[in-house]
């Protein structure tokens, strides 16, 4: 059973409607690592729906979290906003200076990220946490937390193993300058928390308004109750022993709630570079990733991996391999047979689940996402055809498509061109068709290889210019010249692209003009 289906089955034991959730702090540019949490929660939500359960998916934006520092992309002017909730900080302009306040910092960074989610089929109910505070929905939890602050302190200290400051309080008021930093609580008379800030100003915050917030570990437990959350996958930092999930469960129960089951996901790492981190700058953004990768493939990267296994996201060679794997599943799905072992049956159900959950539109036919053209073939055409129209003509001629390309295929070609033109495309996969055999190539061609190319030239001058007939000509030329198939292909690739290997030779040749091929092979003599 796929991990999302297994989780949905476990959630069914809770009874009632299910609420899957994920959250994010909009402090800066998002990276693709954030998609692991979001897609994990969304796929569990889909699995619940597929199982006939009532379910919804919410996306909580931690807009009450403070601006913690002046990031590299911000001007020093933002120093005065450190500690201010992101919902009440002005968005930066193009120069990194604080804007006019028409758009908040939180909304500024959130909007493009939500656009990315839409492209991969994620349409959550968005919850802005500052609005939840403004509406007073946190007030009951805040009051309960204050009345049980000693018990909560004990939970956090005993489970996390760290000692809290002597003045710790389960509510952080906003001071006179709009900051959450440097504010000391001096008393509580429901519904007001009294305080003195770093400037020596005394004041009070109404817990029914967004005039303060609870610390993260308490806030998280309270929101589980407010939104009725039954499932919220957590990263291994929060899910580690003694982490915020372990403290959140008993705090939630203390506040009268039913906490979700603990589900921990591993991080996404950039191939060979370790976990992505906004603070270290080691990232690739969702918009950048989506400009390169078909959305179904991006979903498949998460869907195919067990939730507790880390993912190496490879925008180079590995992308070809992932696409090949996805396309094999689409084109040749496993079929259940009586002779299958238990392990094979598990693999079958897992693959079926991964393919189902990889679709942008739930319930759609996976074959539509491929459009009849493999990722590798489209990569070749995008490099050797200068215009999209030439690509479509080629695909019609080869029988891959009939008539005009569908929207999905047009979209895939656009992303493919972005990938090829950008820094992530693997150098060894780049194609440059030679007009004549280079000196380097000639140095790799011995007499037997030259005989093969000469014989191939003769056969290609007479055969039908179609991929099947060209493939036959290559085989016959190898047989007649006494070279192995591997040696023949190597000689041909050296002649065509100056490398020892490349895309399917018959496909490549069929996309070239016959006279150009014959002229190139003639230059090898």
Wavefront OBJ file of the C-alpha trace (Angstrom):
o trace
v 0.000 0.000 0.000
v 1.274 3.487 -0.849
v 2.319 5.488 2.220
v -0.443 8.072 1.638
v -3.104 5.362 1.375
v -1.717 3.657 4.482
v -1.887 6.953 6.397
v -5.447 7.547 5.198
v -6.403 4.082 6.411
v -4.902 4.865 9.821
v -6.732 8.208 9.961
v -10.036 6.457 9.303
v -9.741 4.937 12.775
v -10.108 8.407 14.259
v -13.530 8.734 12.660
v -15.165 11.934 11.444
v -13.836 14.438 8.929
v -10.094 14.620 8.344
v -8.082 17.835 8.174
v -4.607 17.615 6.668
v -2.402 20.632 7.219
v 0.989 22.073 6.446
v 2.473 25.431 7.264
v 5.177 27.853 6.259
v 6.788 31.055 7.476
v 6.872 33.606 4.626
v 10.212 35.106 5.649
v 11.794 35.060 2.195
v 12.090 33.064 -0.988
v 10.698 29.554 -0.689
v 12.654 26.550 -1.896
v 11.581 23.235 -3.323
v 12.299 21.525 -0.012
v 9.113 23.123 1.307
v 7.155 21.126 -1.259
v 7.914 17.874 0.560
v 5.761 18.892 3.516
v 3.057 20.417 1.349
v 2.798 17.525 -1.105
v 2.954 14.957 1.698
v -0.055 16.566 3.400
v -1.895 17.092 0.115
v -1.344 13.511 -1.039
v -2.656 12.172 2.270
v -5.703 14.412 1.796
v -6.221 12.995 -1.722
v -5.831 9.461 -0.394
v -8.524 10.175 2.206
v -10.879 11.386 -0.515
v -10.063 8.352 -2.669
v -10.976 6.152 0.307
v -14.389 7.818 0.527
v -13.567 9.865 3.615
v -14.538 13.472 4.240
v -11.343 15.509 4.115
v -9.931 18.967 3.521
v -6.411 20.355 3.237
v -5.400 23.640 4.855
v -2.202 25.606 4.397
v -1.325 27.712 7.427
v 0.848 30.757 6.794
v 2.769 31.799 9.912
v 2.221 35.476 9.221
v 2.424 36.326 12.951
v 6.007 35.096 13.082
v 8.473 37.963 13.511
v 11.086 39.191 11.056
v 14.139 37.616 12.654
v 16.964 39.414 10.887
v 17.840 41.638 7.933
v 18.308 39.103 5.149
v 20.798 39.621 2.339
v 18.061 40.719 -0.070
v 16.838 43.469 2.295
v 18.255 46.937 2.844
v 19.577 47.967 6.291
v 16.353 50.000 6.629
v 14.612 46.789 7.704
v 16.566 46.834 10.965
v 13.694 48.767 12.530
v 11.251 45.958 11.670
v 13.137 43.116 13.358
v 10.740 41.405 15.765
v 7.642 42.740 14.006
v 5.072 40.175 12.802
v 5.538 39.602 9.069
v 1.888 40.492 8.404
v 2.570 44.029 9.595
v 5.935 44.581 7.899
v 5.882 46.358 4.508
v 6.983 44.340 1.494
v 10.392 45.207 0.001
v 10.565 47.094 -3.274
v 12.857 46.135 -6.153
v 15.823 47.661 -4.322
v 15.132 45.862 -1.070
v 13.814 48.997 0.627
v 10.571 48.929 2.648
v 7.624 49.643 0.345
v 4.633 51.869 0.894
v 2.832 49.275 2.993
v 0.224 48.488 0.348
v 1.426 44.877 0.411
v 2.703 43.109 3.494
v 5.991 41.280 3.668
v 4.084 38.019 4.195
v 1.827 38.489 1.167
v 4.737 39.582 -1.013
v 6.596 36.291 -0.631
v 3.509 34.134 -0.363
v 1.805 35.068 -3.656
v 4.322 33.511 -6.106
v 4.589 30.416 -3.938
v 0.823 29.882 -4.056
v 1.083 30.271 -7.840
v 3.613 27.432 -7.850
v 1.286 25.259 -5.801
v -1.503 25.828 -8.302
v 0.727 24.604 -11.119
v 1.316 21.283 -9.366
v -2.339 20.751 -8.537
v -2.309 21.891 -4.908
v -5.291 24.106 -4.044
v -5.455 24.361 -0.257
v -7.638 26.437 1.983
v -5.145 29.173 2.925
v -5.158 30.241 6.561
v -3.250 33.397 7.531
v -2.282 32.891 11.154
v -2.393 36.619 11.999
v -6.036 36.637 10.912
v -6.745 33.745 13.281
v -5.261 35.843 16.085
v -7.182 38.932 14.933
v -10.456 36.998 14.973
v -9.977 35.940 18.589
v -9.914 32.206 17.812
v -6.678 31.829 19.772
v -8.022 33.593 22.883
v -9.429 30.494 24.562
v -6.183 28.606 24.011
v -4.110 31.568 25.215
v -6.161 31.840 28.407
v -5.882 28.097 29.039
v -2.132 28.136 28.375
v -1.598 31.011 30.797
v -3.609 29.275 33.509
v -1.526 26.110 32.965
v 1.793 27.773 32.254
v 3.653 25.819 34.933
v 2.461 22.483 33.515
v 3.425 23.597 29.989
v 6.828 24.721 31.219
v 7.311 21.311 32.783
v 6.327 19.532 29.545
v 8.731 21.554 27.422
v 11.648 21.288 29.822
v 11.244 17.577 30.526
v 10.730 16.523 26.912
v 13.088 18.912 25.132
v 15.759 18.698 27.810
v 16.326 22.452 27.841
v 15.641 24.936 30.605
v 13.306 27.840 29.839
v 14.146 31.391 31.028
v 12.776 32.335 34.437
v 10.497 34.951 32.846
v 9.133 32.556 30.197
v 5.436 33.074 29.527
v 3.154 31.216 27.058
v 2.260 34.479 25.328
v 4.528 37.063 23.708
v 2.941 40.547 23.593
v 3.682 43.130 20.913
v 5.461 46.110 22.470
v 4.996 49.819 21.903
v 7.272 49.807 18.856
v 5.416 46.922 17.158
v 8.038 44.318 18.010
v 7.680 41.008 19.852
v 11.288 41.233 21.014
v 12.324 42.519 24.419
v 8.837 42.556 25.947
v 8.469 41.285 29.523
v 5.100 40.154 30.885
v 4.235 41.761 34.227
v 0.755 40.363 34.839
v -2.466 38.921 33.463
v -6.053 39.985 33.998
v -8.228 38.275 31.426
v -8.368 39.302 28.611
v -5.316 41.542 29.026
v -1.649 40.624 29.362
v 0.285 43.466 30.991
v 3.860 44.141 29.926
v 6.829 46.469 29.835
v 8.954 46.652 26.698
v 12.646 47.286 26.054
v 11.972 51.037 25.861
v 10.519 51.027 29.348
v 7.020 51.605 28.027
v 4.241 49.833 29.908
v 1.139 48.537 28.183
v -1.353 45.721 27.825
v -2.291 43.315 25.019
v -5.781 41.963 24.397
v -5.564 38.204 23.821
v -8.670 38.488 21.607
v -6.686 40.574 19.122
v -3.431 40.123 17.243
v -1.569 42.067 19.912
v 0.767 39.190 20.639
v 1.261 35.509 19.894
v 2.057 32.282 21.657
v 5.558 30.742 21.419
v 5.875 28.239 18.591
v 5.546 25.031 20.604
v 2.347 26.260 22.267
v 0.990 27.970 19.144
v 1.304 24.739 17.148
v -0.598 22.714 19.743
v -3.344 25.358 19.942
v -3.872 25.530 16.193
v -4.380 21.766 16.047
v -7.412 22.363 18.260
v -8.657 25.500 16.486
v -8.627 23.918 13.014
v -9.424 20.339 14.035
v -6.203 19.107 12.443
v -5.902 15.326 12.289
v -2.791 15.082 10.102
v 0.204 17.404 9.828
v 3.450 15.878 8.575
v 6.479 17.445 10.264
v 10.058 17.748 9.107
v 12.646 15.731 10.979
v 13.786 18.857 12.853
v 10.341 19.245 14.457
v 9.765 15.486 14.563
v 13.034 14.548 16.248
v 12.952 13.186 19.794
v 12.299 16.117 22.116
v 11.267 18.323 19.202
v 8.204 20.523 18.925
v 5.956 17.631 17.835
v 6.789 15.666 20.975
v 5.996 18.665 23.172
v 2.994 19.655 21.069
v 1.136 16.391 21.699
v 0.898 16.658 25.523
v 0.388 20.435 25.360
v -2.529 19.919 22.964
v -4.015 17.313 25.313
v -3.495 19.636 28.297
v -5.426 22.342 26.450
v -8.280 19.897 25.835
v -7.490 18.858 22.255
v -6.954 15.629 20.345
v -3.517 15.927 18.699
v -2.805 14.440 15.274
v -0.756 11.289 14.960
v 2.965 11.928 14.626
v 4.100 11.749 10.993
v 7.682 12.740 10.176
v 9.071 13.364 6.702
v 12.683 13.520 5.589
v 14.125 16.509 3.748
v 14.764 17.050 0.062
v 18.440 17.468 -0.764
v 20.048 18.889 -3.859
v 22.031 16.123 -5.512
v 25.518 16.076 -4.011
v 24.983 19.297 -2.039
v 23.002 18.334 1.059
v 19.712 19.650 2.476
v 18.320 22.869 1.073
v 18.371 25.850 3.405
v 17.018 29.361 2.915
v 19.562 30.765 5.378
v 22.574 29.175 3.650
v 21.398 30.090 0.159
v 21.540 26.440 -0.931
v 18.179 26.393 -2.673
v 16.267 25.996 -5.857
v 12.921 27.732 -5.834
v 9.601 26.088 -6.723
v 9.100 28.512 -9.604
v 12.564 27.693 -10.943
v 11.964 23.958 -10.565
v 8.579 24.187 -12.253
v 10.110 26.106 -15.153
v 12.260 23.031 -15.798
v 10.288 19.994 -14.680
v 6.828 18.835 -15.765
v 4.567 19.140 -12.696
v 3.664 15.444 -12.765
v 7.367 14.550 -12.557
v 7.825 16.935 -9.634
v 4.905 15.320 -7.822
v 6.273 11.873 -8.697
v 9.601 12.708 -7.041
v 7.696 12.978 -3.740
v 5.021 10.344 -4.392
v 7.452 7.535 -5.241
v 9.597 7.998 -2.116
v 8.734 6.684 1.324
v 7.901 9.628 3.527
v 10.715 8.812 5.973
v 13.412 8.597 3.277
v 15.351 11.633 2.129
v 15.003 12.708 -1.493
v 17.912 13.743 -3.668
v 16.527 16.226 -6.148
v 18.650 16.116 -9.275
v 18.002 18.669 -12.002
v 20.691 17.128 -14.178
v 21.178 13.521 -15.269
v 18.792 12.244 -12.605
v 15.924 14.133 -14.189
v 16.208 11.950 -17.302
v 16.203 8.849 -15.124
v 13.186 9.993 -13.102
v 11.275 10.849 -16.271
v 12.169 7.457 -17.786
v 10.869 5.712 -14.674
v 7.644 7.702 -14.696
v 7.072 7.081 -18.408
v 7.678 3.339 -18.016
v 5.020 3.223 -15.321
v 2.593 5.120 -17.533
v 3.270 3.087 -20.683
v 3.730 -0.347 -19.131
v 1.910 -0.469 -15.811
v 2.327 -3.620 -13.748
v -0.682 -5.930 -13.860
v -1.631 -8.095 -10.916
v -1.110 -11.788 -11.513
v -1.917 -14.834 -9.388
v 1.736 -15.896 -9.384
v 2.964 -12.644 -7.811
v 4.788 -12.802 -4.500
v 3.753 -10.625 -1.565
v 6.707 -8.342 -2.287
v 5.633 -7.943 -5.920
v 2.067 -7.161 -4.860
v 3.332 -4.493 -2.455
v 5.446 -2.986 -5.253
v 2.435 -3.024 -7.569
v 0.176 -1.192 -5.113
v 2.921 1.296 -4.290
v 3.529 2.067 -7.960
v -0.169 2.436 -8.682
v -0.504 4.812 -5.751
v 2.521 6.878 -6.772
v 1.222 7.215 -10.323
v -2.285 8.166 -9.140
v -0.999 10.786 -6.715
v 1.420 12.260 -9.254
v -1.334 13.660 -11.443
v -1.926 17.396 -11.283
v -5.653 16.861 -11.582
v -6.908 14.123 -9.291
v -8.398 11.215 -11.226
v -6.913 12.197 -14.592
v -5.396 9.678 -16.998
v -1.593 9.546 -16.497
v -1.131 9.002 -20.231
v -2.311 12.547 -20.856
v 0.692 13.890 -18.944
v 3.134 12.211 -21.324
v 1.345 13.240 -24.501
v 2.778 10.349 -26.521
v 6.312 11.800 -26.509
v 9.073 10.656 -24.182
v 11.069 13.125 -22.132
v 14.325 12.078 -23.845
v 12.883 12.374 -27.349
v 11.517 15.821 -26.591
v 14.918 16.803 -25.203
v 16.551 15.817 -28.487
v 14.017 17.661 -30.641
v 14.195 20.800 -28.514
v 17.936 20.945 -29.176
v 18.033 20.236 -32.894
v 14.853 22.088 -33.919
v 15.050 25.839 -33.667
v 11.307 26.501 -33.595
v 8.364 24.886 -31.855
v 6.591 24.521 -35.202
v 9.479 22.398 -36.459
v 9.138 20.193 -33.378
v 5.415 19.691 -34.005
v 6.038 18.934 -37.695
v 8.592 16.311 -36.715
v 6.256 14.703 -34.178
v 3.434 14.583 -36.725
v 5.742 13.043 -39.320
v 6.962 10.392 -36.891
v 3.418 9.586 -35.765
v 3.904 10.719 -32.171
v 0.997 13.171 -32.480
v -1.848 13.868 -34.843
v -2.899 17.411 -35.608
v -1.989 20.199 -33.207
v -0.146 19.440 -29.953
v -2.174 19.520 -26.783
v -1.720 22.146 -24.092
v 0.174 19.676 -21.909
v 2.735 18.945 -24.628
v 3.196 22.644 -25.425
v 3.822 23.227 -21.745
v 6.346 20.378 -21.571
v 8.289 21.764 -24.545
v 8.440 25.231 -22.974
v 9.837 23.770 -19.764
v 12.259 21.624 -21.742
v 13.656 24.666 -23.544
v 14.090 26.463 -20.192
v 15.997 23.465 -18.858
v 18.245 23.194 -21.911
v 19.046 26.903 -21.915
v 19.741 27.045 -18.173
v 22.604 25.976 -15.905
v 21.025 22.707 -14.716
v 21.025 20.866 -18.035
v 23.770 18.175 -17.998
v 26.658 19.002 -20.306
v 26.982 15.434 -21.591
v 23.386 15.584 -22.861
v 23.886 18.747 -24.915
v 23.693 18.162 -28.654
v 25.512 20.045 -31.356
v 25.165 18.446 -34.776
v 28.437 18.670 -36.694
v 28.583 19.851 -40.294
v 31.709 17.756 -40.801
v 33.677 15.198 -38.833
v 36.035 16.931 -36.396
v 39.707 16.115 -35.914
v 38.928 14.833 -32.396
v 36.295 12.508 -33.786
v 38.600 11.327 -36.558
v 41.194 10.405 -33.929
v 38.624 8.044 -32.393
v 37.765 6.324 -35.675
v 39.912 3.359 -36.713
v 39.848 1.641 -40.099
v 37.010 -0.697 -39.117
v 34.935 2.256 -37.961
v 35.626 4.068 -41.231
v 34.466 1.012 -43.176
v 31.285 0.950 -41.099
v 30.561 4.628 -41.831
v 31.227 4.128 -45.550
v 28.874 1.156 -45.705
v 26.257 3.003 -43.692
v 26.440 5.959 -46.051
v 25.637 3.705 -49.003
v 22.692 2.079 -47.231
v 21.283 5.418 -46.012
v 21.397 6.854 -49.531
v 18.883 4.224 -50.662
v 16.609 3.438 -47.688
v 13.294 5.035 -46.804
v 14.024 8.014 -44.533
v 12.119 6.688 -41.555
v 13.394 5.689 -38.147
v 12.744 1.959 -38.570
v 14.509 1.716 -41.929
v 17.416 3.821 -40.656
v 17.800 1.501 -37.656
v 17.896 -1.482 -40.018
v 20.568 0.217 -42.148
v 22.754 0.810 -39.081
v 22.484 -2.862 -38.078
v 23.273 -4.088 -41.590
v 26.263 -1.757 -41.906
v 27.661 -3.043 -38.600
v 27.218 -6.675 -39.665
v 28.803 -6.180 -43.070
v 31.805 -4.270 -41.727
v 32.458 -6.675 -38.873
v 32.076 -4.197 -36.031
v 29.886 -4.731 -32.999
v 26.702 -2.721 -32.604
v 28.351 -0.802 -29.744
v 31.383 0.057 -31.905
v 29.160 1.108 -34.780
v 27.043 3.410 -32.668
v 30.154 4.925 -31.117
v 31.593 5.693 -34.575
v 28.316 7.228 -35.665
v 28.023 9.403 -32.545
v 31.594 10.632 -32.917
v 30.765 11.667 -36.469
v 27.421 13.314 -35.693
v 27.953 15.051 -32.342
v 31.627 14.620 -31.454
v 30.918 12.269 -28.525
v 31.033 8.535 -27.980
v 27.336 8.288 -27.088
v 24.094 10.185 -27.483
v 20.353 9.874 -28.014
v 18.830 7.023 -29.994
v 20.803 7.140 -33.249
v 17.967 6.208 -35.619
v 15.722 8.860 -34.038
v 18.436 11.495 -34.333
v 19.208 10.678 -37.958
v 15.539 10.632 -38.935
v 15.230 14.236 -37.728
v 18.107 15.376 -39.944
v 18.043 15.970 -43.679
v 19.335 12.962 -45.626
v 21.735 15.077 -47.706
v 23.207 16.632 -44.556
v 23.823 13.195 -43.064
v 25.412 11.829 -46.221
v 27.623 14.898 -46.553
v 28.747 14.527 -42.935
v 29.575 10.831 -43.348
v 31.419 11.597 -46.573
v 33.640 14.050 -44.682
v 34.879 11.179 -42.509
v 36.839 9.666 -45.418
l 1 2 3 4 5 6 7 8 9 10 11 12 13 14 15 16 17 18 19 20 21 22 23 24 25 26 27 28 29 30 31 32 33 34 35 36 37 38 39 40 41 42 43 44 45 46 47 48 49 50 51 52 53 54 55 56 57 58 59 60 61 62 63 64 65 66 67 68 69 70 71 72 73 74 75 76 77 78 79 80 81 82 83 84 85 86 87 88 89 90 91 92 93 94 95 96 97 98 99 100 101 102 103 104 105 106 107 108 109 110 111 112 113 114 115 116 117 118 119 120 121 122 123 124 125 126 127 128 129 130 131 132 133 134 135 136 137 138 139 140 141 142 143 144 145 146 147 148 149 150 151 152 153 154 155 156 157 158 159 160 161 162 163 164 165 166 167 168 169 170 171 172 173 174 175 176 177 178 179 180 181 182 183 184 185 186 187 188 189 190 191 192 193 194 195 196 197 198 199 200 201 202 203 204 205 206 207 208 209 210 211 212 213 214 215 216 217 218 219 220 221 222 223 224 225 226 227 228 229 230 231 232 233 234 235 236 237 238 239 240 241 242 243 244 245 246 247 248 249 250 251 252 253 254 255 256 257 258 259 260 261 262 263 264 265 266 267 268 269 270 271 272 273 274 275 276 277 278 279 280 281 282 283 284 285 286 287 288 289 290 291 292 293 294 295 296 297 298 299 300 301 302 303 304 305 306 307 308 309 310 311 312 313 314 315 316 317 318 319 320 321 322 323 324 325 326 327 328 329 330 331 332 333 334 335 336 337 338 339 340 341 342 343 344 345 346 347 348 349 350 351 352 353 354 355 356 357 358 359 360 361 362 363 364 365 366 367 368 369 370 371 372 373 374 375 376 377 378 379 380 381 382 383 384 385 386 387 388 389 390 391 392 393 394 395 396 397 398 399 400 401 402 403 404 405 406 407 408 409 410 411 412 413 414 415 416 417 418 419 420 421 422 423 424 425 426 427 428 429 430 431 432 433 434 435 436 437 438 439 440 441 442 443 444 445 446 447 448 449 450 451 452 453 454 455 456 457 458 459 460 461 462 463 464 465 466 467 468 469 470 471 472 473 474 475 476 477 478 479 480 481 482 483 484 485 486 487 488 489 490 491 492 493 494 495 496 497 498 499 500 501 502 503 504 505 506 507 508 509 510 511 512 513 514 515 516 517 518 519 520 521 522 523 524 525
